[in-house]
Amino acid sequence: MTHSQAENVIKNIIREIGQECAMKGQTVSETLVAFMVKVVVLDPRNGFNVDRTLTKADVQKLIKLCIERLLDTRNPSLDTIKMQVYFDMNYSSRVDLINEQHRILESRLAPVGREITDNRARTREELESVYRKMVSYVLLRSGLGSPTDIKVIREATAALQSVFPQTELAVFLSLNKKEKERHLKELTMIVTGIRLFNKDCGKGGEGIDDLPAILNEAIPAATHHIEIELQTSQDLAYRYTAIIETMHQSLNAEMELKLTMLKEVLYNVRQHEAYLCVILPSFITLSNLWTSFQDEILVLSFLNNLTVNLQQFLNAHAVIFPEDVMESLLEGIRVKTDDERLKESADDKVNVSDFTSEEWLFPETTINFSQLIVQYHGFCAYSFAVKDGLLVPGNPSLGILKHKEKYYTFCSRESAYCFARNPDKYIKMIGDKAKESPELIQLLELHHQFESLAPYSQIKSKDKSLKPITKCDSSTQTDTHILPPTIVKDYEWNEWELRRKAIKLANLRQKLTHSVQTNLSHMRRDNSAQVYLMKDSSTQTKRESSSNVPRPQIFLAGLRGGTPPITRMTKVNLTRAVDET
């Protein structure tokens, strides 16, 4: 089966499941159905093999199981999955939310801006119409007052005329489109500043809301509401954790079923707590600058709506475990808060000397300790694996285990030691447990093990894990001469002195010097010389003639001596005269 055919089969399955649920009175989104299809296939208890093509019987079984789980409205696990899908589809960061709002504002202002920048007004009436449109544009972009309120229009017009009189309109219209758009934005900011200044002086500001006062009332109210929701979820999590810890020691068939429901409810409230903690820090950045107050009101409204809508996914546990049932289960049990658990185990730190291969990080030796991304959302990895999915918060101060570039926390020293002996074993156990309870994939942030179920926001931008920066007290000392001295006493740098020593060693006075020419070395040297050839030149004269001179002939007589005692030499010139030749 090709990839496109597989996609079509999956789309048909999702569509059929959605239609069946709608016919039975339960409307579900395609995203929720797609998530449920994946988790049902991953659950080993359902018997699906992801390595082979699904048969027709497998498809029918898959559809049936998905519909049963989607229609089970009393199931806390379904509530948790719905909460995760809703939050992932609706939550946006502050920057993305504001950028989207600005994009919408720009798209709405685009027609008004084009009417101004593309206008070719010539007459007086047309110029006045363009000026009125500029006033409307300024009001719409600034958002300070209604553009239909006559008082607001008059004030904005007066502020615009003070910096851009109508007589300058002809010059403005002669500019190119980009310059016009830039001038419009600058004029908007200037007019907005003038109106805000007038409001502060008590001489204007018609239609401008008192945003600081609004935020001063809205932010504490919203924060208080979220803190109450968060405290409620945390209290429920503490109580469910205490009950599960007690029941885990003495299990029977009836208790095991109730324990399973308790754990699903625990996952539900812990997920709600995690999302509320994400929402709550967003209020810290509110109301820093006046110009951002409108953006902050938008963020505030968005976060309030998100908080209210998350409440609808907490109904199941209140029905399954009402207050009277909870009181009976909690009888004789001490409920511990997360802070109390952390304080109890704070002093029992891991001893690094007990380990040879595992690396441990501590707050006093790691600079960015609080910024490390801990696995399983900070819950104890060992307790979750061994106690069949119990969520107990880990204590980072005991020591964070670094294993294969990932970081793990534990609720006690014993749990840390047991996990560190065989981390891969417990990691696999946690993955297997997450397949049975798919809501744990999102709660414990197991998307690196189940990449097909990763939220869109995490697939879009995968943040790299922060590397720990460890620190320690240390000192070093450098010796002056760390190697033994290698001074050569008979070292000589003078080449003539070296020559004299070489002559002494050769003892040439008692040796003979020989030179031998062999066949191999004979004529091996190639010599070449460069010469200048004689210059070939000639001279031309007006007269052509030739001459022949006599050849000199001189005879010397008496050079060999003779019989007389005195030798006499006689020079005889036998050269013929020139005229004789």
Protein Blocks (a to p, Z undefined) as FASTA:
>chain_A
ZZklmmmmmmmmmmmmmmmmmmnopacdfklmmmmmmmmmmmmknopafkbccdfklmmm
mmmmmmmmmmmmmbmklmmmmmmmmmmmmpccfklmmmmmmmmmmmmmmmmmmmmmmpcc
fblmlmmmmmmmmmmmmmmmnonacfkbmklmmmmmmmmmmmmcfklmmmmmmpcfklmm
mmmmmmmmmmmmmmmmmmmnopgoehiacfklmmmmmmmmmmmmmmmmmmmmmmmmmmmm
mmmmmmmmmccfklmmmmmmmmmmmmmmmmmmmmmmmmmmmmmmgokbfklmmmmmmmmm
mmmmmmmmmmmmmmmmmmmmgfklmmmmmgopacddfklmmmmmmmmccdfklpfkbccd
dfklcfklmmpccehhhpafklmmmnnopacdddfknopcdeehiacddfbfklmmmmmm
mmmlmmmmmmmmmmmmmmlmmmnopmlmmmmlgcfklmmpccddddddddddddddddfb
lcdcdddfkbcfblklmmmmmmmmnommlcccdddddfklgokbccdddddddddddddd
fbdcdddddddddddehklopfbfbdcdddddfbdcfklZZ
